[in-house]
Amino acid sequence: HIFDLIPSDVFGICLVIGFGAAALALLLGILAYVRLWFTGDRGWRPASFGVGFGLVCLAPLAVAVYLAATYPSTADVSTALVSPPQLLMAQAEGVEIDPELILVSYPNLITRFYQIPPQTLFALAETLARQSGWQVISVLAPQSGESGGTLNAIRRSLLGWSNEIAFRVSPGPIGALIDLRAASLYPTPHDLGENGRAIEDFLRALDQSVTQYVQ
């Protein structure tokens, strides 16, 4: 899945089967402990292997449960609540997001304003997106200081999950604004906060790029 050799739905089925087998190994290992405690038979070592490997294989599931309980879903999240940037491929319809809860967990998910021309801001953001390894699928650059521009790209997470990220640069009173939107490529009940963290990381890096440009 990381190398895009199997689709995400197949990978999801593999995860369910793998976690189920790990849970069964852990349960059987614990039952073996109980039996060995009362009977005094041999077999503590293989029982310990079952418990140990079961815990190791269930560790990612525990992390996922922790993230789902700690962070709100950002399956479709944007810095612009009223008119977010348009998506081209992501199927995020029907995803309900609580804006107030999102801002509490991700305080950096707000519209950015920079006192630089829209063309310059767009160029810096596009360069950063390409350097981040995003697969750019659409680019509409600003043609003048009074026009805006949009970019759409596909971003793959560490484990191979894909999401679409779009940003829109608009002219401001004395500079330019940028809004971002990220959504899972396929409908999902919870993305474990992946999209929210991706946008926050991008905006932090963009802040640094703009600061270096101004300096």
Salt bridges, closest charged atoms under 4 A:
ASP4 OD1 - ARG156 NH1 3.81
ASP76 OD2 - ARG181 NH2 2.87
GLU126 OE2 - ARG130 NH2 3.09
ASP179 OD2 - ARG168 NH2 3.66
GLU194 OE2 - ARG155 NH2 2.93
GLU194 OE1 - ARG197 NH2 3.67
GLU200 OE1 - ARG204 NH2 3.57
ASP201 OD1 - ARG204 NH1 3.08
ASP207 OD2 - ARG112 NH2 3.19
